[in-house]
Structures are given as C-alpha cells and as structure tokens.
C-alpha cells in the first residue's frame, strides 16, 4: 500500500517502522500492537475519533495537523488505503501529488 506511492522512504526503529516523503514523516507502524499512526487534518482527526473511538484515537497534533492511531483490526483495506494516501498527500510536494493516483477516485 505505502510502496505504491511515489518517493516513499521507510525507516526502521526498534519497535516500529516510519514512512516519509521528501524527508518528512507521514506514518508509523507498530507491529506489536497492530496499529498505525497517520497524519491527517485536524478536522479529519476529530471526525474519525468521534465516529469510531474503538478504531481511532488522537495521537497528537503538530504543525496544524492531527495524527491518529488506527487499530488495524477495526478497519478495512480500502479505508486504510484512503487514509494512507491522505497522510502522504498532506506531506508530499504538490508535483508528486499531482502525478499520483488517488485511491478514492478509482484512478490508477
């Protein structure tokens, strides 16, 4: 899923993997807890948590963005793909975003 996005880099920590584009992080994966942390807009962060608190929780806010922790057991592949794309889109330069297929649009 992440590998399909342009210019994504992966870094390994002792208990997690992080994903970035052009040197800026947009996501984390913690295999032990089967969760991911994803960058979102503040309004999306709040909406996701309010709608399904058993799946989403507030991780933190930074730089005008709200990060969410996602319980992978509670989300389907398509919804996760959309959230990953959005996290990447919020981080990537405009020229990369313009060239990338949006999974929500059905392109690509």
C-alpha positions in Angstrom: 0.0 0.0 0.0 2.7 2.5 1.0 5.0 1.2 -1.6 2.7 2.2 -4.4 3.1 5.9 -3.5 5.9 7.9 -5.2 9.2 8.5 -3.3 8.2 6.9 0.0 11.1 6.1 2.3 10.9 3.6 5.1 13.0 3.7 8.3 13.1 1.0 11.0 13.2 1.7 14.7 13.5 -0.9 17.4 9.7 -1.3 17.7 8.2 0.5 14.7 8.6 1.4 11.1 8.2 5.0 9.9 7.3 6.2 6.5 8.1 9.6 4.9 8.3 11.5 1.7 11.0 14.2 0.9 12.3 13.8 4.5 9.0 14.4 6.3 7.1 11.7 8.1 3.5 10.9 7.4 3.0 7.5 9.0 4.2 4.9 11.6 3.5 1.2 12.0 3.8 -0.7 15.3 3.6 -4.4 14.6 3.4 -5.4 18.3 0.2 -3.5 18.8 -1.1 -3.9 15.2 -1.6 -0.1 14.9 -0.5 2.6 12.6 -0.2 6.4 13.2 -1.2 8.6 10.3 -1.1 12.3 9.7 -4.5 13.9 9.0 -6.1 17.3 9.0 -7.3 18.4 12.5 -10.9 18.2 11.4 -10.4 14.7 10.0 -8.6 13.6 13.2 -11.6 14.8 15.3 -14.2 13.3 12.9 -12.5 9.8 12.8 -12.2 9.7 16.6 -15.7 10.9 17.2 -17.2 8.4 14.7 -15.4 5.3 15.8 -13.4 5.7 19.0 -12.9 1.9 19.1 -10.8 2.1 15.9 -9.2 5.6 16.1 -7.6 7.7 18.8 -5.9 11.0 18.9 -2.2 10.5 18.8 -1.0 14.2 18.9 -1.2 17.5 17.0 1.7 19.2 15.4 2.1 21.9 12.8 -1.6 22.3 12.3 -2.1 18.6 11.7 -3.8 15.9 13.8 -2.3 12.5 13.9 -4.4 9.5 14.6 -3.7 6.0 15.9 -5.6 3.4 13.9 -6.3 -0.1 15.2 -5.8 -2.3 12.1 -8.2 -4.9 13.3 -11.1 -2.4 13.0 -10.5 -1.0 9.5 -10.8 -2.5 6.0 -8.2 -2.3 3.4 -9.9 0.3 1.2 -10.5 2.8 4.1 -6.9 2.3 5.3 -5.6 2.9 1.8 -7.5 6.2 1.6 -6.1 7.3 5.0 -2.6 6.4 4.0 -2.9 8.3 0.7 -4.3 11.3 2.6 -1.4 11.2 5.0 1.0 11.1 2.2 -0.8 13.8 0.2 -0.6 16.1 3.2 3.1 15.7 3.3 4.3 15.3 -0.3 5.2 18.2 -2.6 2.5 19.3 -5.0 4.2 17.9 -8.1 4.2 14.4 -6.6 0.6 14.7 -5.5 -0.5 15.8 -9.0 1.2 12.7 -10.6 -0.1 10.1 -8.1 -3.3 8.2 -8.5 -5.9 8.8 -5.7 -7.3 5.5 -4.5 -10.6 7.2 -3.5 -11.2 8.4 -7.1 -10.8 4.9 -8.6 -8.0 6.1 -10.8 -4.8 4.1 -11.0 
